[in-house]
Amino acid sequence: MSTVPTPGPSRDHLDWPFFGPEHRDYAQRLDGFAATGGLAGLDHAAVDGTCRTLVARLGAAELLDAAVPEPHQDGSAISSRKICLARETLAWHDGLADFAFAMQGLGTGAITLAGSPDLKATVLPKARRGDWLAAFALSEADAGSDVAAMACAARPHGDAYVLDGEKTWISNGGIADVYTVFARSGEAPGTRGISAFVVFPDDPGFSVTERIDVIAPHPLATIRFEGCRIPAERRLGTPGEGFKIAMRTLDIFRASVAAAGLGFARRALDEALAYAPRRKMLGGRLADLQLTQAALGDMATGIDAAALLTYRAAWRRDVQGLPTTREAAMAKMTATETAQTVIDRAVQLFGGRGVRSGETVERLYREIRALRIYEGATEVQKLIIARDLLKATAKAPP
C-alpha cells in the first residue's frame, strides 16, 4: 500500500551536467512506459512468468536498447547513464522490473564485450527484443567474492570444452535462455586460468538442481554441469581471459546497482514525505516534529550524495572512456548503504504500519537488503577502493 500520489521519481537531477538531451528523452520514455501500463497487472507470486512478461514489455518498448547493443556494436554502445536511469526509475516503481531489466544487460554484457560476430548475432537481437532471458553465472558456493576459488572446470576436448561443476545464486537461473558461464580452464593459477563460455539450457549435461527462495522474490537457482560439451566457438575471448571479461562486465553494471538503490531510497523518501504531513502525532502532525524533519533532511542529503557518486561513475565511463573500478565501487557501496538507512528511517516513521505486509516501505525494506551483497558485498567494495588507491599511489612519481 502506497501513500505517494505522484506518478514516478523526481527528475530534478537530470539538470546535472552528467546528462544530455538523449538522457532526458530516455527518462521520459521510462516514465511513459510506467504511466501507460508497462508495469500493470504483475503477479509477484509467479516470478518466473512475471519476469518473462516484464522483459517482453521492456523489449517491445525498446527500453532494453541501452543495455543490449546491436550485434555490430561494441561495448561502447552500452550507455551506463541510461542503464542507471532505467534501474533507478524501475526500482522506484517495482523491484522485480528493475531486476528483469538489469539481467538482460548483465547476462549479455560479456557477449557484447568479447563474443564472436556469430555469437552476437545469435544472442543479442533476441535479448534486445525481450524474446530471450539472459543469465550471468559466476558465483559458486565457495567462490562468490573470491573468484580465484572457482572450482567449476572447463576441460579442452578436441574442438570443444567439457564443463563440470556447479554455479549457485544465479539470477534468472532456471528460466534463462542463454547463460554466460565462467569456469576454470587451467591456463594459469588463480584468476588468470578462467575462461568464459556461452551455454544454452538444452546443452546436454546442463541441469537446474535447486531453485532458491529469498526475502524479495526473484528467480534464483543452482545450476550444474556434468560432462556438458560446449563448442569451442562459444568461448568468449581468448583462453584464460574470463576473469578480465567478468570484471569489465561488472565495471559497467556495478554502478547500476547503485542506481537501483537510489530508486528504492527515493521511493522510501517519497512515501515518508507523503505520510508525515497526514499522520497526527502529539496534538499536531508527524511532519511538525523536529526529529522527523531531521530524519527527512538526512535522507534527502544522503540520496543526493549517493546519486552524485553514481552518475559520476556512469559519466566517467560513457564520456571519458576511463576505468571506473574505484568510482563504481564507491557508488555501489555508498548508494546501497545509504538506501538501507533511508528505508529503515522510512519504516520507523511509519511506525507499526511500516512493518505491515503489503506496505510499500515494508517491500522496500526486503528489496534493499540483497543489493548490499550482490555484485560485490559492501566489504568487498571497500577492498576494491583501497587496493585501487594503493596501486595508484605506488605508480605515482615520488
N, C-alpha and C positions, 0 to 999 in steps of 0.2 A: 504494500500500500504506500503510495507516494503522496507527499504533500506539495510537490512542486507543480505549479501551473504552467511553467514555461516549456516550450517545445524542444529545447536542447541546450547544450552547454554554451557558456559565454564565448563570444568571438573577439573580445577586446584585444587579445594578444596577437591577432592577425595583423595589427598595425605595427608590430615589431619589425625591425629591419631584416629579420631572418626570412621573411615571406615576400612573395611577389604576387601579381595578379592571378597566376595559374594556381597558386595555393588557395587563395581566397575563393576562386571559382570551384576548386575541388571541395572545399569546405561547404560551399553552398549546395553542391551536388549531394554530399553526405547528408546534410540537413534535409534536403528534399526527399532523399531515399527514406529517411525515417518518418518524415511527415506524411508521405503518401502510402504508408502501409508496408514498407520493406521489412519492418520488424514486427509486424502484427501477426497475431494468431500462432505464436510459437508455443510449443509444448515442451517445457523444460524437463518433464518427466521422461521424455523419449529423446534423449540427447543425440543418438545416432541419426535418426531421421531428421531432427531439427537442424543438425549441423549440415546435412546434405541440402536441406531447404535453404538455409542461410547462404551457403556457398553458391548455390544456383542463382539466388536472387542477386547477390553481390556481383556475380559474373554477368548476369543479364543487364545490370545497371552500369557495367563497365567500370566498376569501382576497384576491381582486382588488378586493373592495368598498372597501377602504381607499384605493385609488389611483384607482379609476374610479367616480365617483358615479353615481347615477341621473339620468336626463335632467332632472328638475325641480329638481335641486340645483345649487348654485353651487360656486365654488372652496373655500368654507369647509368643504364636506363632505369634502374631501380631508384625511386625517389624516396629517400629517407624521410624528408619532411612530409610528404603526402602520406606515407605509411604511418607516421606519428599522428598526423591529423585524423586519419581514419581510426586508428586504435583509440585515441582519446575520445572521439565522438561516439564510436560504437560502445566503448566501455561505459560512457555516461548513460547510454540507453540500456545496454544489455550485455552482460559479461560473456555469454555464450556467442553472441555476434562478434565481439572482439576476438575471441578465441578462433572462431571459424575463419575470419579474415587473416589473422596472424599466421595460421598454419599453412595457408596457401603460399605465402611468401617464404616462410622459414623452410617448409618442406621442399620447395623447388629452388631455393636460393643457390645451393651448391651446383645444381644443374645449370643454372644461368651462368655461374662463375666459371665452371670447369667442364661442362658437358660437351660432347661432340655435337656437330650440327645435326646428326640423325637423332640423338637423344633429345636435343632441344626441340626438334620438330615433332617428335612423338609425344612429349610430355607437356611442354609449356602452353601450347594453344588450348589443350583440354583443361589444364589447371586455370588458365586465364579466363576461360568461358565459364568456369564453375562446374564443368562436367566431371572432372576428377578431383578427389580429395588427396592431399599430399601429407607426408609424414617425414619427420627428421629423427632418425634412430641412432643416437649417440650414447645415451646413458645405459649403464648396466648396474646390477645390484651392488657391485663393489667398485664401480667406476662411474661416479657422477661428476663431481667437480674435478676429481683426479683422473683425467682422461688417460694418462700414462698407464693406469692399472687395467686398462681394457683387456678382456680375455677372449672376446668373440674373434674367431680367426678366419682368415681368407687364404686358402692354400692354392697356389697356381697349379693348374692341371690341364696341360695341352693349351687349347685356345679358350680356356675358361678359368674361373676361380670357383673353389668349393668352400662355401661358408658353413661354419659350425659354431654354435654358441647361442647366447640369449641377449636380448635387449629388453629393458624394462622402463617404466614411466614414459612410455612412448605416446605422445599426444596424437590423436587420430588412429592409434593402434587398433586394429580390428575392423576399421571401416575405410582406411585409406586405399586408394587405387594405385599409388606409387609411393615407395619408401626410399629415402636416401639413407644408406646404411654405412656405418664406419666400422671397419674390422682390422685386426692386426694382421698385416701381410708379411712382416718379418724382414723388411729391408735393412732395418737398423734398430737398436734398442729404443725403448721409450716411445715418445710421440713421433719420432722420425720413421717408425715402422708401421704406420697406419695408412690404409687406403680407403677410398670412398667408392661406393657402388650404388647403382640403381637396381632396386628389387621390386618385382611385381608380386602381388599376393597369390597368383596362380603358379608361381615358380615352384617346381617340385622340391620338397624339403622345407618349405616355409609354413609355419603354423602360428596361430594365436593360442597361447597357453593359459592366459588369465586376463580377464577384464578387471580393471582396478577402479573402485569407487572412492571418491574424495568428497570433501565437505562442500565444494562448489562444483556440482557435477559437470564433467565434460568427458569425452571419450579418451580413455587411457587403457593401455594394455601392456602385457609382457608378450614378446614375440620370440620365436625360436627358429633356428636354422639347423637342420640335420642333413648334412650332405647336400646342401642347397647349391646347385650348379648355376653359376651366373656367367654368361658370355663375357669375354674379356673386353669387348667393346662397350660394355656397360660400366666399366670403371671410369670414374671421374678424375681427370688429370693424370699425372704420372704415378707409378708405384711409389708408395711412401709419402705421398703428398696430402693424404687425407686430413691430417691434423690441421695443416695450414688452411685447407679449404673450409674445414669446420669453423676455425677461428675467424676467417674472413666473413663467413656467413653470419656468425654470431655478432661480429662487429657491426654489421649492417642492421641487424634486427634487435640488438640489445637495447638500443635507445628507444625502440618502440615499446619495449616492456615498461620503460619509464612512462611513456605516453599513456599506456593503459592505466597505470597507477594514477596518472593525472586525471584521467576520465572518471575513475572511481572517486577520487578525492573531490573533484569539482561537484560531482553529484551529491556527495555527502554534505558538502558546504551548502549547496543549493537547498537541500532538504532541511538543514538546520536553519537557514535564513528564512525559509517559508514557515517553519514551525514555531520558532521562538517568539515572533510577534503575536501569535494566536494563542499561545499557551499561557493561561492565567497562573500566576505564581505570587504568593505573599502579598496579596492585595493589588498587584499590578500585573505586568507581563514578564515572562521569562526573559524577553529581549531587553528589558529595562535594567536587569541586574548587571552590575559591573563585571562579575565573574563570567557571565555569559558573553558580554561584549569583548572581554579579554580573550576568551576562547575563540570567538569568531575572528578576531584580529590575528591571532596566532595562526589559525587555519588558513586564512587568505594569504598571509605573508609566506607561509611555508609552501603553498601551492605555486605562487609566483616564482619563488626561488627555484623550485624543482623544475618548473616549466622553462626557465631561462637556461638551466643546465641541459635539459632535454633537447631543446631546439638549437642550442649551440652545437651540440654533438651532431645532430642531423644536418645542420647548415655546413659545418666543417667538412663533412663527407661529401655532400652534394656539390658545394660551390668550390671549396678549396682542394678537394680530392686528396685530403690528408688522412693519415691513420687516425682513427678515433677510439683506439683501445682504452686509453685513460679517460677520455671525455665521456664515452658511452658508459663506462663503469661508474663514474661519478654520478651520471644522470640516473642510471638504473638504481644504484644504491640510495641516492637521496630521494628520488621520487617515490619509490616503493615504501621506504621507511616513513617518509612524510605522509603518504596516503594512509598507512596503518594508523598513525597518530591522529590524523584528521578524522578518519572514520570512527575511531574509538571515541573521540570527543563528541562526534555527532550522536553516537549511540548514547553516550552519557547525558547529553542534553535532552534526548527523547525520554530518558528515564526508563520505566518499566516497558513502555511501548517500544523502546529501541531494541529489545531482545525478543519481541514477539515474532513468531514465524510469519513470514509474508510481508513484513515491513521492508521498505527499500533499504534502510540503513542496516537492518539485520542481514539482508542479502549481501550488501557491500562488505560487511564485516567478514563473511565467509569467503567472498571472492578475492579480497585483497591478500589474504594470508599466503596463498601459493606464490604470488608474484615476488615475495621476498626470498624465495627459494629457487624457482626455476630460471634457467639460463644463467646460472651462477648465483649462489646464495650471497647475501649481503657480506658475509665474512670473506667470501672469495673475491668480491669486488674490491674490498679493502686491500687484499693482497695484490690484485692486479694493478691498482693505483700506485701502491708503494713500490712495487717492482719496476713499474714503468718510470717512476720518478728517479729511482736509484740508477736505472740504466741510462737515463738522460744525463744524470749528474756525472756518471762515470765517463761519458763521452764528451762532456763539456771541456773546453780548454782550460788549463789552470789559470 
